[in-house]
Amino acid sequence: MEYLKWSVEDSIATITLQRPPANALSSGLLRELTAALDEIEPSREIRAVVIHGEGRFFSAGADIKEFTTVSSSEGFSNLGKFGQDLFDRMEKFPKPIIAAIHGAALGGGLELAMSCHIRLVSETAKLGLPELQLGIIPGFAGTQRLPKYVGTARAAEMMLTSEPITGLEAVQYGLANHAYPENEVLEQAYKLAGKIAKKSPGSVKAAIELLNYSKTKEFYEGVKRESELFGEVFVSKDAKEGIQAFIEKREPHFKGE
Ligand SMILES: C/C=C/C(=O)SCCNC(=O)CCNC(=O)[C@H](O)C(C)(C)COP(=O)(O)OP(=O)(O)OC[C@H]1O[C@@H](n2cnc3c(N)ncnc32)[C@H](O)[C@@H]1OP(=O)(O)O
């Protein structure tokens, strides 16, 4: 694999995102994540999964540079749907997935983390959905999952301002389970995974399935509409301006076109 590695020790699988400088979620990385899950799912040895990012960040989101290679509304909707389906699979995965987050989990990076069953964060990590800063919208089900964790009012503020919250705030808002100093996050994730790995795999699987009953028909209608609008918004001039501004490291100037 080129963009991630995974290994197993003491019944715990570790998935390490390995795509410097920001572990941006290119379609190649998402395909490799799918392939890793395909192997982890049937394993009788693996009882829990820890996912983390190598380098400075957990993940800074979808690969903004790759966006310039897609042109049609349908192409963007398909990209969104691919991420939505993968993260839906992760949320329903029969083995618990723990995200160990440091540095930043932004955009698709936070959407990936929100599809995990448990999130441990570093106290200073930045978590947010900054897509509106790019003239686009979240497209990997973040519009539907974030309000479930933090409530509609906080989700509205986070999305509409594009401003991230810290790891400590994420715990306070219910988005993350626990915050630790950065150098302890991974160790704590293994400690937690170790506790869960001792439980009966059948009851863990059943508990995860039952937790997912809190997903409603509205959730699926919401993500369907998200992927339609993700495609529509992407072909606007403002989206081109927002993405170009990021690449050129300047502020975007949106004209409402
Ligand atoms: C459906 C899903 C949609 C989405 O997910 S859209 C993407 C949403 N995410 C974002 O908008 C986050 C964008 N990134 C940032 O805000 C910042 O970056 C960080 C806060 C993560 C880090 O800031 P700093 O420490 O100042 O570093 P730096 O110079 O901005 O970034 C380091 C290198 O990482 C690249 N990078 C960062 N994020 C992405 C990304 N999401 N896609 C592609 N590249 C990214 C930069 O360009 C740069 O690269 P170079 O060193 O070559 O200039």
Ligand as a Chemical Component Dictionary entry (heavy atoms), coordinates in Angstrom:
data_LIG
# 
_chem_comp.id                   LIG 
_chem_comp.type                 NON-POLYMER 
_chem_comp.pdbx_formal_charge   0 
_chem_comp.three_letter_code    LIG 
# 
loop_
_chem_comp_atom.comp_id 
_chem_comp_atom.atom_id 
_chem_comp_atom.alt_atom_id 
_chem_comp_atom.type_symbol 
_chem_comp_atom.charge 
_chem_comp_atom.model_Cartn_x 
_chem_comp_atom.model_Cartn_y 
_chem_comp_atom.model_Cartn_z 
_chem_comp_atom.pdbx_ordinal 
LIG C1  C1  C 0 -15.671 15.864 1.254  1  
LIG C2  C2  C 0 -14.546 16.459 1.954  2  
LIG C3  C3  C 0 -14.122 17.730 1.674  3  
LIG C4  C4  C 0 -12.917 18.246 2.348  4  
LIG O1  O1  O 0 -12.363 17.628 3.245  5  
LIG S1  S1  S 0 -12.311 19.726 1.795  6  
LIG C5  C5  C 0 -10.843 19.977 2.722  7  
LIG C6  C6  C 0 -11.128 20.477 4.115  8  
LIG N1  N1  N 0 -9.897  20.732 4.812  9  
LIG C7  C7  C 0 -9.310  21.938 4.854  10 
LIG O2  O2  O 0 -9.831  22.905 4.309  11 
LIG C8  C8  C 0 -8.020  22.039 5.595  12 
LIG C9  C9  C 0 -6.989  22.723 4.744  13 
LIG N2  N2  N 0 -5.717  22.808 5.407  14 
LIG C10 C10 C 0 -5.444  23.704 6.370  15 
LIG O3  O3  O 0 -6.286  24.454 6.837  16 
LIG C11 C11 C 0 -4.040  23.792 6.823  17 
LIG O4  O4  O 0 -3.211  23.263 5.829  18 
LIG C12 C12 C 0 -3.746  23.059 8.164  19 
LIG C13 C13 C 0 -4.507  23.749 9.299  20 
LIG C14 C14 C 0 -4.117  21.579 8.100  21 
LIG C15 C15 C 0 -2.233  23.169 8.449  22 
LIG O5  O5  O 0 -1.816  24.499 8.371  23 
LIG P1  P1  P 0 -0.236  24.839 8.397  24 
LIG O6  O6  O 0 0.359   24.210 9.604  25 
LIG O7  O7  O 0 -0.127  26.308 8.252  26 
LIG O8  O8  O 0 0.372   24.074 7.150  27 
LIG P2  P2  P 0 0.119   24.336 5.585  28 
LIG O9  O9  O 0 1.318   24.942 4.988  29 
LIG O10 O10 O 0 -1.207  25.023 5.349  30 
LIG O11 O11 O 0 -0.098  22.813 5.071  31 
LIG C16 C16 C 0 1.000   21.931 4.941  32 
LIG C17 C17 C 0 0.932   21.304 3.568  33 
LIG O12 O12 O 0 -0.217  20.465 3.540  34 
LIG C18 C18 C 0 -1.003  20.793 2.401  35 
LIG N3  N3  N 0 -2.410  20.548 2.731  36 
LIG C19 C19 C 0 -3.035  20.844 3.863  37 
LIG N4  N4  N 0 -4.298  20.457 3.826  38 
LIG C20 C20 C 0 -4.490  19.878 2.606  39 
LIG C21 C21 C 0 -5.601  19.277 1.952  40 
LIG N5  N5  N 0 -6.791  19.130 2.574  41 
LIG N6  N6  N 0 -5.440  18.830 0.708  42 
LIG C22 C22 C 0 -4.241  18.924 0.071  43 
LIG N7  N7  N 0 -3.138  19.489 0.641  44 
LIG C23 C23 C 0 -3.276  19.952 1.897  45 
LIG C24 C24 C 0 -0.717  22.277 2.163  46 
LIG O13 O13 O 0 -1.070  22.636 0.842  47 
LIG C25 C25 C 0 0.747   22.331 2.444  48 
LIG O14 O14 O 0 1.405   21.796 1.294  49 
LIG P3  P3  P 0 2.733   22.494 0.721  50 
LIG O15 O15 O 0 3.731   22.364 1.843  51 
LIG O16 O16 O 0 3.058   21.686 -0.484 52 
LIG O17 O17 O 0 2.381   23.921 0.428  53 
# 
loop_
_chem_comp_bond.comp_id 
_chem_comp_bond.atom_id_1 
_chem_comp_bond.atom_id_2 
_chem_comp_bond.value_order 
_chem_comp_bond.pdbx_ordinal 
LIG C1  C2  SING 1  
LIG C2  C3  DOUB 2  
LIG C3  C4  SING 3  
LIG C4  O1  DOUB 4  
LIG C4  S1  SING 5  
LIG S1  C5  SING 6  
LIG C5  C6  SING 7  
LIG C6  N1  SING 8  
LIG N1  C7  SING 9  
LIG C7  O2  DOUB 10 
LIG C7  C8  SING 11 
LIG C8  C9  SING 12 
LIG C9  N2  SING 13 
LIG N2  C10 SING 14 
LIG C10 O3  DOUB 15 
LIG C10 C11 SING 16 
LIG C11 O4  SING 17 
LIG C11 C12 SING 18 
LIG C12 C13 SING 19 
LIG C12 C14 SING 20 
LIG C12 C15 SING 21 
LIG C15 O5  SING 22 
LIG O5  P1  SING 23 
LIG P1  O6  DOUB 24 
LIG P1  O7  SING 25 
LIG P1  O8  SING 26 
LIG O8  P2  SING 27 
LIG P2  O9  DOUB 28 
LIG P2  O10 SING 29 
LIG P2  O11 SING 30 
LIG O11 C16 SING 31 
LIG C16 C17 SING 32 
LIG C17 O12 SING 33 
LIG C17 C25 SING 34 
LIG O12 C18 SING 35 
LIG C18 N3  SING 36 
LIG C18 C24 SING 37 
LIG N3  C19 SING 38 
LIG N3  C23 SING 39 
LIG C19 N4  DOUB 40 
LIG N4  C20 SING 41 
LIG C20 C21 SING 42 
LIG C20 C23 DOUB 43 
LIG C21 N5  SING 44 
LIG C21 N6  DOUB 45 
LIG N6  C22 SING 46 
LIG C22 N7  DOUB 47 
LIG N7  C23 SING 48 
LIG C24 O13 SING 49 
LIG C24 C25 SING 50 
LIG C25 O14 SING 51 
LIG O14 P3  SING 52 
LIG P3  O15 DOUB 53 
LIG P3  O16 SING 54 
LIG P3  O17 SING 55 
# 
